């Protein structure tokens, strides 16, 4: 048994560490054997959610990136020139983080309790 455990740890060191951690594990809300039912149940929190300008700006690291987002949304008429002006003023005076904390990769997956 110890030989198998050592072999497993050697082949999959990160997985072995996760399995043996005291507080490790993944929360499972439900188990479904029918794939179509499972697909309908996941990610309900953000169904029909349409990100707005602030959501996009919160993904930026630099003011230059935020300015590009504002120009793009204004050009596509997804935001009004007045709103674009307001966003630019906030960006210039308060900085890119004034729109909120940075949204990292997989932000919405991490926010959704169904995963």
TIMI-2910 file (N, C-alpha, C, CB; in pm, 1 decimal, decimal comma, always signed):
<rs>
+----------+----------+----------+----------+----------+----------+----------+----------+----------+----------+----------+----------+------+
!      n_x !      n_y !      n_z !     ca_x !     ca_y !     ca_z !      c_x !      c_y !      c_z !     cb_x !     cb_y !     cb_z ! resn !
+----------+----------+----------+----------+----------+----------+----------+----------+----------+----------+----------+----------+------+
!    +82,3 !   -119,6 !     +0,0 !     +0,0 !     +0,0 !     +0,0 !    +86,7 !   +126,0 !     +0,0 !    -93,6 !     -0,2 !   +120,9 !  Unk !
!   +191,9 !   +130,7 !    +82,1 !   +278,8 !   +246,6 !    +86,8 !   +348,2 !   +270,7 !    -46,9 !   +381,7 !   +229,8 !   +196,4 !  Unk !
!   +382,6 !   +162,4 !   -118,1 !   +447,6 !   +174,3 !   -247,1 !   +354,1 !   +242,5 !   -347,2 !   +490,9 !    +36,1 !   -298,5 !  Unk !
!   +226,8 !   +205,0 !   -345,4 !   +129,1 !   +267,3 !   -433,6 !   +111,4 !   +415,2 !   -399,8 !     -5,1 !   +194,4 !   -424,2 !  Unk !
!   +108,5 !   +445,6 !   -272,7 !    +92,5 !   +583,9 !   -228,4 !   +211,7 !   +668,1 !   -272,6 !    +76,2 !   +590,1 !    -75,3 !  Unk !
!   +332,1 !   +616,1 !   -256,9 !   +452,8 !   +688,5 !   -297,7 !   +456,9 !   +707,4 !   -448,8 !   +578,5 !   +614,0 !   -250,9 !  Unk !
!   +414,3 !   +606,0 !   -522,3 !   +410,9 !   +615,5 !   -668,1 !   +310,2 !   +722,6 !   -710,9 !   +374,8 !   +478,4 !   -731,3 !  Unk !
!   +196,0 !   +723,1 !   -645,6 !    +92,6 !   +823,2 !   -675,1 !   +145,6 !   +963,8 !   -644,8 !    -36,5 !   +794,9 !   -592,5 !  Unk !
!   +211,7 !   +980,2 !   -531,3 !   +266,1 !  +1110,3 !   -494,7 !   +372,1 !  +1156,9 !   -593,9 !   +324,9 !  +1104,9 !   -354,7 !  Unk !
!   +450,2 !  +1063,3 !   -644,4 !   +554,1 !  +1097,6 !   -740,5 !   +492,7 !  +1138,1 !   -875,2 !   +650,6 !   +979,3 !   -758,9 !  Unk !
!   +387,5 !  +1064,5 !   -916,0 !   +324,0 !  +1092,2 !  -1045,0 !   +236,5 !  +1217,7 !  -1041,0 !   +240,2 !   +972,7 !  -1088,1 !  Unk !
!   +169,6 !  +1240,4 !   -928,0 !    +74,7 !  +1350,9 !   -914,9 !    +98,6 !  +1426,8 !   -784,4 !    -70,2 !  +1298,6 !   -920,8 !  Unk !
!   +209,7 !  +1499,6 !   -772,9 !   +243,4 !  +1562,6 !   -644,6 !   +139,8 !  +1665,3 !   -597,1 !   +377,9 !  +1629,5 !   -655,7 !  Unk !
!    +88,8 !  +1746,8 !   -685,1 !     -8,2 !  +1848,4 !   -644,5 !   -140,5 !  +1786,5 !   -603,4 !    -30,8 !  +1947,7 !   -757,2 !  Unk !
!   -186,8 !  +1688,7 !   -679,0 !   -311,3 !  +1620,6 !   -644,7 !   -297,9 !  +1546,4 !   -511,6 !   -351,2 !  +1522,9 !   -756,2 !  Unk !
!   -184,8 !  +1481,4 !   -491,8 !   -161,2 !  +1410,4 !   -366,0 !   -163,3 !  +1507,7 !   -248,6 !    -26,8 !  +1335,1 !   -370,6 !  Unk !
!   -105,5 !  +1624,0 !   -268,3 !   -104,6 !  +1725,1 !   -162,3 !   -246,9 !  +1772,2 !   -131,7 !    -16,1 !  +1845,1 !   -202,8 !  Unk !
!   -326,0 !  +1795,6 !   -234,4 !   -464,4 !  +1838,1 !   -214,1 !   -546,3 !  +1732,9 !   -140,9 !   -529,2 !  +1869,7 !   -347,1 !  Unk !
!   -525,2 !  +1608,7 !   -176,4 !   -601,3 !  +1499,2 !   -114,5 !   -566,9 !  +1485,1 !    +32,9 !   -574,3 !  +1366,9 !   -187,4 !  Unk !
!   -439,9 !  +1503,1 !    +66,5 !   -396,6 !  +1481,1 !   +204,2 !   -411,8 !  +1603,7 !   +292,2 !   -254,1 !  +1436,8 !   +205,9 !  Unk !
!   -442,3 !  +1719,9 !   +235,2 !   -463,2 !  +1839,6 !   +316,7 !   -583,4 !  +1820,8 !   +407,1 !   -482,1 !  +1963,8 !   +228,0 !  Unk !
!   -572,1 !  +1873,5 !   +526,8 !   -680,1 !  +1858,6 !   +624,1 !   -805,4 !  +1933,7 !   +581,1 !   -634,9 !  +1907,8 !   +760,6 !  Unk !
!   -788,5 !  +2055,5 !   +532,4 !   -903,1 !  +2136,1 !   +490,9 !   -924,7 !  +2131,9 !   +340,2 !   -884,6 !  +2279,5 !   +535,7 !  Unk !
!   -861,0 !  +2041,8 !   +273,0 !   -871,7 !  +2032,2 !   +128,8 !  -1005,0 !  +1975,8 !    +85,9 !   -760,8 !  +1947,9 !    +74,1 !  Unk !
!  -1029,7 !  +1985,2 !    -40,5 !  -1152,9 !  +1928,5 !    -93,5 !  -1233,3 !  +2029,8 !   -171,0 !  -1236,2 !  +1872,4 !    +17,6 !  Unk !
!  -1331,9 !  +1979,7 !   -236,7 !  -1419,8 !  +2062,4 !   -316,9 !  -1561,7 !  +2041,2 !   -271,1 !  -1405,2 !  +2031,1 !   -466,6 !  Unk !
!  -1632,0 !  +2152,1 !   -255,2 !  -1770,8 !  +2144,6 !   -213,1 !  -1856,4 !  +2093,6 !   -329,6 !  -1820,9 !  +2283,0 !   -163,7 !  Unk !
!  -1934,3 !  +1991,8 !   -306,1 !  -2024,5 !  +1937,4 !   -407,2 !  -2166,7 !  +1961,4 !   -358,9 !  -1997,6 !  +1784,3 !   -433,1 !  Unk !
!  -2240,6 !  +2038,2 !   -437,9 !  -2378,0 !  +2070,9 !   -399,5 !  -2476,3 !  +1961,4 !   -435,5 !  -2420,4 !  +2199,4 !   -464,7 !  Unk !
!  -2449,6 !  +1892,0 !   -543,6 !  -2541,8 !  +1789,1 !   -588,8 !  -2471,7 !  +1698,5 !   -688,9 !  -2668,2 !  +1851,8 !   -651,1 !  Unk !
!  -2528,9 !  +1581,5 !   -708,1 !  -2477,8 !  +1487,9 !   -807,0 !  -2592,0 !  +1454,9 !   -901,5 !  -2419,6 !  +1358,8 !   -739,9 !  Unk !
!  -2565,9 !  +1468,2 !  -1030,7 !  -2669,0 !  +1438,5 !  -1129,7 !  -2612,6 !  +1338,9 !  -1230,5 !  -2718,1 !  +1568,5 !  -1201,0 !  Unk !
!  -2691,6 !  +1239,0 !  -1262,8 !  -2645,8 !  +1140,0 !  -1359,6 !  -2687,7 !  +1176,2 !  -1501,1 !  -2699,2 !  +1002,8 !  -1323,7 !  Unk !
!  -2783,5 !  +1267,1 !  -1514,7 !  -2830,0 !  +1310,6 !  -1646,0 !  -2758,0 !  +1439,9 !  -1683,9 !  -2984,7 !  +1330,7 !  -1646,9 !  Unk !
!  -2677,1 !  +1435,9 !  -1789,2 !  -2595,4 !  +1550,6 !  -1828,2 !  -2679,0 !  +1672,7 !  -1865,7 !  -2506,6 !  +1512,9 !  -1944,0 !  Unk !
!  -2789,2 !  +1655,7 !  -1933,1 !  -2869,6 !  +1771,2 !  -1975,0 !  -2930,3 !  +1842,7 !  -1854,4 !  -2981,0 !  +1726,7 !  -2071,5 !  Unk !
!  -2971,3 !  +1768,6 !  -1754,3 !  -3024,2 !  +1828,7 !  -1631,8 !  -2914,0 !  +1904,3 !  -1558,7 !  -3085,4 !  +1720,8 !  -1539,9 !  Unk !
!  -2796,8 !  +1846,5 !  -1555,1 !  -2684,0 !  +1911,1 !  -1488,7 !  -2647,2 !  +2042,1 !  -1557,3 !  -2563,4 !  +1817,7 !  -1486,1 !  Unk !
!  -2644,7 !  +2042,9 !  -1688,9 !  -2610,6 !  +2163,6 !  -1763,9 !  -2709,5 !  +2276,5 !  -1736,3 !  -2606,6 !  +2133,4 !  -1913,5 !  Unk !
!  -2836,1 !  +2244,6 !  -1721,4 !  -2937,5 !  +2345,7 !  -1694,1 !  -2922,8 !  +2403,1 !  -1553,7 !  -3076,8 !  +2286,9 !  -1711,9 !  Unk !
!  -2865,4 !  +2326,4 !  -1462,6 !  -2856,8 !  +2367,4 !  -1323,0 !  -2736,7 !  +2456,7 !  -1292,7 !  -2851,5 !  +2246,2 !  -1236,0 !  Unk !
!  -2630,4 !  +2447,6 !  -1371,6 !  -2507,9 !  +2520,7 !  -1339,4 !  -2514,4 !  +2667,7 !  -1379,6 !  -2390,2 !  +2455,2 !  -1407,2 !  Unk !
!  -2440,0 !  +2747,2 !  -1307,2 !  -2417,4 !  +2888,8 !  -1337,4 !  -2544,6 !  +2971,3 !  -1350,3 !  -2339,7 !  +2900,6 !  -1463,5 !  Unk !
!  -2642,7 !  +2945,6 !  -1267,6 !  -2767,9 !  +3020,8 !  -1274,5 !  -2752,0 !  +3165,2 !  -1228,2 !  -2873,7 !  +2952,4 !  -1191,3 !  Unk !
!  -2653,2 !  +3189,8 !  -1144,6 !  -2635,1 !  +3323,3 !  -1089,3 !  -2608,9 !  +3427,5 !  -1198,7 !  -2520,1 !  +3322,7 !   -989,3 !  Unk !
!  -2538,1 !  +3390,8 !  -1303,3 !  -2500,5 !  +3487,1 !  -1405,8 !  -2571,4 !  +3464,5 !  -1539,3 !  -2352,4 !  +3482,4 !  -1426,7 !  Unk !
!  -2677,4 !  +3385,0 !  -1538,9 !  -2754,6 !  +3367,5 !  -1661,5 !  -2816,7 !  +3501,2 !  -1698,1 !  -2864,1 !  +3257,3 !  -1644,9 !  Unk !
!  -2807,3 !  +3538,0 !  -1821,6 !  -2859,3 !  +3664,1 !  -1875,6 !  -2787,8 !  +3786,1 !  -1819,9 !  -3006,7 !  +3675,4 !  -1847,0 !  Unk !
!  -2675,6 !  +3768,0 !  -1753,1 !  -2599,1 !  +3881,2 !  -1701,9 !  -2518,2 !  +3939,6 !  -1815,8 !  -2506,7 !  +3838,9 !  -1583,8 !  Unk !
!  -2528,6 !  +4070,3 !  -1835,5 !  -2455,7 !  +4138,4 !  -1941,0 !  -2358,6 !  +4236,2 !  -1875,5 !  -2552,8 !  +4211,8 !  -2039,4 !  Unk !
!  -2227,0 !  +4212,0 !  -1884,5 !  -2131,1 !  +4301,0 !  -1819,4 !  -2143,9 !  +4444,5 !  -1871,3 !  -1988,5 !  +4249,8 !  -1841,2 !  Unk !
!  -2125,6 !  +4540,6 !  -1781,8 !  -2131,0 !  +4680,7 !  -1822,3 !  -1989,7 !  +4737,6 !  -1831,7 !  -2216,2 !  +4763,2 !  -1723,1 !  Unk !
!  -1979,6 !  +4866,3 !  -1857,9 !  -1849,6 !  +4930,7 !  -1877,1 !  -1760,1 !  +4912,6 !  -1755,0 !  -1867,9 !  +5079,6 !  -1906,7 !  Unk !
!  -1817,0 !  +4925,1 !  -1637,0 !  -1738,5 !  +4911,8 !  -1514,6 !  -1680,9 !  +4770,4 !  -1502,2 !  -1824,7 !  +4945,3 !  -1391,6 !  Unk !
!  -1758,0 !  +4668,9 !  -1539,2 !  -1706,7 !  +4531,2 !  -1535,8 !  -1582,0 !  +4517,3 !  -1622,5 !  -1814,9 !  +4432,0 !  -1582,8 !  Unk !
!  -1585,6 !  +4579,0 !  -1741,0 !  -1469,7 !  +4572,2 !  -1830,4 !  -1352,8 !  +4652,2 !  -1775,1 !  -1506,6 !  +4623,4 !  -1969,8 !  Unk !
!  -1381,1 !  +4768,6 !  -1718,7 !  -1274,2 !  +4852,6 !  -1664,3 !  -1206,0 !  +4786,0 !  -1544,8 !  -1330,0 !  +4989,1 !  -1623,2 !  Unk !
!  -1279,3 !  +4707,6 !  -1470,6 !  -1222,4 !  +4639,4 !  -1354,1 !  -1124,9 !  +4528,5 !  -1393,7 !  -1333,9 !  +4581,3 !  -1268,4 !  Unk !
!  -1121,0 !  +4491,4 !  -1520,0 !  -1024,8 !  +4390,4 !  -1567,3 !   -892,2 !  +4453,2 !  -1610,1 !  -1084,5 !  +4311,6 !  -1684,4 !  Unk !
!   -888,8 !  +4585,1 !  -1617,4 !   -769,0 !  +4655,6 !  -1664,1 !   -662,8 !  +4663,8 !  -1555,3 !   -805,4 !  +4796,0 !  -1711,7 !  Unk !
!   -537,2 !  +4661,0 !  -1599,3 !   -424,6 !  +4679,3 !  -1508,6 !   -375,4 !  +4823,9 !  -1510,5 !   -310,5 !  +4584,3 !  -1545,7 !  Unk !
!   -388,6 !  +4889,4 !  -1626,0 !   -332,2 !  +5023,3 !  -1643,2 !   -438,0 !  +5119,3 !  -1697,0 !   -210,5 !  +5019,1 !  -1738,0 !  Unk !
!   -413,3 !  +5247,8 !  -1675,5 !   -504,1 !  +5352,5 !  -1722,8 !   -516,0 !  +5350,0 !  -1875,8 !   -455,2 !  +5491,1 !  -1675,6 !  Unk !
!   -408,3 !  +5317,2 !  -1944,1 !   -410,7 !  +5312,1 !  -2091,0 !   -510,3 !  +5206,6 !  -2140,2 !   -269,3 !  +5281,7 !  -2146,3 !  Unk !
!   -512,4 !  +5093,7 !  -2072,6 !   -607,2 !  +4987,4 !  -2108,7 !   -750,8 !  +5034,9 !  -2085,1 !   -578,8 !  +4858,1 !  -2026,8 !  Unk !
!   -771,9 !  +5101,3 !  -1973,6 !   -905,9 !  +5152,2 !  -1941,6 !   -950,8 !  +5254,2 !  -2044,8 !   -908,2 !  +5214,9 !  -1801,2 !  Unk !
!   -860,9 !  +5339,6 !  -2087,2 !   -894,0 !  +5439,6 !  -2189,9 !   -933,7 !  +5371,2 !  -2320,8 !   -774,2 !  +5534,8 !  -2213,8 !  Unk !
!   -863,1 !  +5265,2 !  -2356,7 !   -898,3 !  +5190,1 !  -2477,2 !  -1039,0 !  +5131,2 !  -2466,6 !   -796,3 !  +5078,5 !  -2501,9 !  Unk !
!  -1072,8 !  +5078,3 !  -2350,2 !  -1206,6 !  +5020,9 !  -2327,6 !  -1312,5 !  +5129,3 !  -2341,8 !  -1215,9 !  +4954,7 !  -2187,3 !  Unk !
!  -1288,7 !  +5243,2 !  -2281,7 !  -1385,7 !  +5353,5 !  -2289,9 !  -1404,1 !  +5397,2 !  -2435,2 !  -1339,5 !  +5473,8 !  -2203,1 !  Unk !
!  -1294,1 !  +5414,2 !  -2508,2 !  -1302,7 !  +5453,8 !  -2650,4 !  -1379,7 !  +5350,5 !  -2731,6 !  -1161,6 !  +5472,3 !  -2710,2 !  Unk !
!  -1350,7 !  +5223,9 !  -2707,9 !  -1416,9 !  +5116,0 !  -2781,3 !  -1567,5 !  +5116,7 !  -2755,9 !  -1357,5 !  +4980,2 !  -2741,7 !  Unk !
!  -1605,9 !  +5124,2 !  -2629,6 !  -1748,5 !  +5121,9 !  -2595,7 !  -1820,1 !  +5246,3 !  -2648,8 !  -1766,9 !  +5111,5 !  -2443,4 !  Unk !
!  -1752,6 !  +5358,7 !  -2645,1 !  -1811,6 !  +5482,1 !  -2698,0 !  -1826,0 !  +5473,6 !  -2850,9 !  -1724,7 !  +5604,9 !  -2658,8 !  Unk !
!  -1725,5 !  +5422,2 !  -2917,9 !  -1729,3 !  +5408,6 !  -3063,8 !  -1843,0 !  +5316,9 !  -3108,0 !  -1595,4 !  +5354,9 !  -3115,8 !  Unk !
!  -1864,9 !  +5210,1 !  -3031,5 !  -1973,6 !  +5116,0 !  -3063,6 !  -2109,4 !  +5163,4 !  -3012,4 !  -1942,7 !  +4979,2 !  -3005,0 !  Unk !
!  -2110,4 !  +5280,7 !  -2951,5 !  -2231,1 !  +5341,7 !  -2895,9 !  -2295,3 !  +5255,2 !  -2787,3 !  -2331,6 !  +5367,6 !  -3006,8 !  Unk !
!  -2209,8 !  +5183,1 !  -2715,0 !  -2257,4 !  +5105,1 !  -2602,0 !  -2263,9 !  +5191,2 !  -2476,1 !  -2167,0 !  +4983,5 !  -2579,0 !  Unk !
!  -2190,7 !  +5302,8 !  -2478,3 !  -2202,6 !  +5404,0 !  -2374,0 !  -2214,5 !  +5540,2 !  -2442,4 !  -2079,9 !  +5399,8 !  -2275,3 !  Unk !
!  -2278,6 !  +5632,0 !  -2377,0 !  -2298,0 !  +5766,1 !  -2434,6 !  -2169,8 !  +5847,6 !  -2421,9 !  -2415,7 !  +5839,9 !  -2364,8 !  Unk !
!  -2155,7 !  +5950,8 !  -2506,0 !  -2038,0 !  +6038,4 !  -2493,7 !  -2029,7 !  +6104,4 !  -2354,7 !  -2042,0 !  +6147,3 !  -2602,9 !  Unk !
!  -2144,0 !  +6134,7 !  -2296,5 !  -2145,4 !  +6196,5 !  -2163,3 !  -2091,7 !  +6099,3 !  -2057,9 !  -2288,7 !  +6241,6 !  -2126,0 !  Unk !
!  -2136,2 !  +5974,4 !  -2066,5 !  -2090,1 !  +5874,1 !  -1971,4 !  -1941,0 !  +5846,2 !  -1992,2 !  -2172,1 !  +5743,9 !  -1985,8 !  Unk !
!  -1896,6 !  +5841,9 !  -2117,9 !  -1755,4 !  +5821,8 !  -2148,4 !  -1672,0 !  +5934,2 !  -2087,5 !  -1733,2 !  +5814,5 !  -2300,7 !  Unk !
!  -1721,6 !  +6057,1 !  -2097,0 !  -1651,3 !  +6172,2 !  -2040,6 !  -1641,0 !  +6158,7 !  -1888,9 !  -1723,2 !  +6303,6 !  -2078,0 !  Unk !
!  -1748,6 !  +6115,5 !  -1826,3 !  -1750,2 !  +6095,6 !  -1681,3 !  -1649,5 !  +5987,5 !  -1640,7 !  -1892,2 !  +6057,4 !  -1633,5 !  Unk !
!  -1645,8 !  +5876,8 !  -1716,2 !  -1551,4 !  +5768,2 !  -1687,2 !  -1407,1 !  +5814,9 !  -1703,2 !  -1578,2 !  +5648,1 !  -1779,0 !  Unk !
!  -1381,1 !  +5890,6 !  -1809,6 !  -1245,5 !  +5942,0 !  -1832,4 !  -1202,0 !  +6034,9 !  -1718,5 !  -1238,4 !  +6016,7 !  -1967,2 !  Unk !
!  -1293,8 !  +6119,9 !  -1672,4 !  -1261,8 !  +6211,0 !  -1562,8 !  -1227,4 !  +6132,5 !  -1436,7 !  -1379,3 !  +6306,9 !  -1535,7 !  Unk !
!  -1307,6 !  +6030,8 !  -1406,0 !  -1280,6 !  +5947,6 !  -1288,8 !  -1147,6 !  +5875,1 !  -1303,9 !  -1394,1 !  +5846,2 !  -1267,1 !  Unk !
!  -1120,8 !  +5823,1 !  -1422,9 !   -995,6 !  +5752,7 !  -1449,8 !   -876,3 !  +5845,2 !  -1427,8 !   -994,5 !  +5697,4 !  -1593,6 !  Unk !
!   -887,0 !  +5967,9 !  -1477,9 !   -776,4 !  +6063,5 !  -1468,6 !   -754,3 !  +6110,4 !  -1324,5 !   -803,2 !  +6184,1 !  -1559,0 !  Unk !
!   -861,4 !  +6137,5 !  -1252,3 !   -847,6 !  +6193,7 !  -1118,0 !   -826,9 !  +6088,3 !  -1009,5 !   -968,9 !  +6275,3 !  -1085,2 !  Unk !
!   -889,6 !  +5971,3 !  -1024,1 !   -886,0 !  +5873,3 !   -916,3 !   -813,5 !  +5743,7 !   -951,5 !  -1024,7 !  +5841,4 !   -874,9 !  Unk !
!   -788,4 !  +5721,0 !  -1080,1 !   -714,6 !  +5601,8 !  -1120,4 !   -804,5 !  +5482,9 !  -1155,0 !   -620,3 !  +5562,5 !  -1010,9 !  Unk !
!   -744,5 !  +5381,1 !  -1212,8 !   -818,0 !  +5265,5 !  -1264,6 !   -883,6 !  +5184,0 !  -1152,4 !   -724,1 !  +5176,1 !  -1345,4 !  Unk !
!   -822,2 !  +5179,1 !  -1032,8 !   -880,8 !  +5100,4 !   -924,4 !  -1000,4 !  +5169,3 !   -859,5 !   -776,2 !  +5071,8 !   -819,5 !  Unk !
!  -1027,7 !  +5293,9 !   -898,1 !  -1144,8 !  +5362,7 !   -843,8 !  -1275,2 !  +5300,0 !   -893,5 !  -1140,8 !  +5510,8 !   -881,2 !  Unk !
!  -1266,1 !  +5219,0 !   -997,7 !  -1384,6 !  +5150,9 !  -1051,1 !  -1415,1 !  +5022,5 !   -974,4 !  -1365,1 !  +5119,2 !  -1199,5 !  Unk !
!  -1323,2 !  +4982,3 !   -888,6 !  -1341,8 !  +4861,9 !   -808,9 !  -1218,9 !  +4773,4 !   -815,1 !  -1464,3 !  +4784,9 !   -856,1 !  Unk !
!  -1218,3 !  +4672,3 !   -732,2 !  -1106,8 !  +4577,8 !   -729,0 !  -1093,4 !  +4506,8 !   -863,2 !  -1126,0 !  +4474,8 !   -615,8 !  Unk !
!   -972,8 !  +4466,0 !   -894,6 !   -947,3 !  +4399,1 !  -1022,9 !  -1022,4 !  +4266,5 !  -1029,9 !   -795,9 !  +4375,6 !  -1043,0 !  Unk !
!  -1088,6 !  +4245,4 !  -1141,1 !  -1154,6 !  +4117,3 !  -1166,2 !  -1054,1 !  +4026,8 !  -1236,5 !  -1285,8 !  +4135,1 !  -1252,3 !  Unk !
!  -1013,1 !  +3923,3 !  -1168,2 !   -914,3 !  +3830,3 !  -1221,9 !   -980,7 !  +3730,3 !  -1316,2 !   -842,1 !  +3756,4 !  -1107,8 !  Unk !
!   -898,8 !  +3647,4 !  -1379,8 !   -950,4 !  +3540,8 !  -1465,2 !  -1043,9 !  +3451,3 !  -1384,2 !   -834,3 !  +3457,9 !  -1526,4 !  Unk !
!  -1145,1 !  +3399,9 !  -1448,5 !  -1243,6 !  +3310,5 !  -1386,1 !  -1321,2 !  +3376,9 !  -1272,6 !  -1174,4 !  +3187,0 !  -1333,5 !  Unk !
!  -1331,1 !  +3509,0 !  -1274,2 !  -1401,7 !  +3582,3 !  -1168,8 !  -1543,3 !  +3530,4 !  -1150,0 !  -1405,2 !  +3731,2 !  -1201,0 !  Unk !
!  -1615,0 !  +3514,6 !  -1260,1 !  -1755,5 !  +3474,8 !  -1249,6 !  -1770,5 !  +3330,0 !  -1204,3 !  -1825,5 !  +3494,3 !  -1383,2 !  Unk !
!  -1677,8 !  +3243,9 !  -1242,5 !  -1681,1 !  +3106,2 !  -1195,7 !  -1658,6 !  +3100,4 !  -1045,5 !  -1576,2 !  +3022,0 !  -1268,5 !  Unk !
!  -1568,3 !  +3183,5 !   -996,6 !  -1537,7 !  +3184,7 !   -853,7 !  -1651,8 !  +3244,5 !   -772,6 !  -1409,4 !  +3262,7 !   -827,9 !  Unk !
!  -1729,6 !  +3333,7 !   -832,8 !  -1841,1 !  +3397,4 !   -762,8 !  -1965,4 !  +3311,5 !   -758,9 !  -1873,7 !  +3528,3 !   -827,1 !  Unk !
!  -1975,2 !  +3217,0 !   -849,0 !  -2095,2 !  +3135,3 !   -860,3 !  -2089,4 !  +3019,0 !   -762,8 !  -2112,3 !  +3083,8 !  -1003,5 !  Unk !
!  -2185,6 !  +3009,8 !   -673,7 !  -2188,5 !  +2904,8 !   -572,1 !  -2219,6 !  +2767,5 !   -628,8 !  -2289,3 !  +2938,7 !   -467,1 !  Unk !
!  -2268,5 !  +2759,8 !   -750,4 !  -2311,6 !  +2630,0 !   -803,5 !  -2195,5 !  +2545,4 !   -852,2 !  -2409,6 !  +2650,1 !   -916,3 !  Unk !
!  -2073,1 !  +2600,7 !   -853,5 !  -1958,6 !  +2521,0 !   -897,8 !  -1887,6 !  +2461,5 !   -780,9 !  -1862,3 !  +2604,2 !   -979,5 !  Unk !
+----------+----------+----------+----------+----------+----------+----------+----------+----------+----------+----------+----------+------+
</rs>
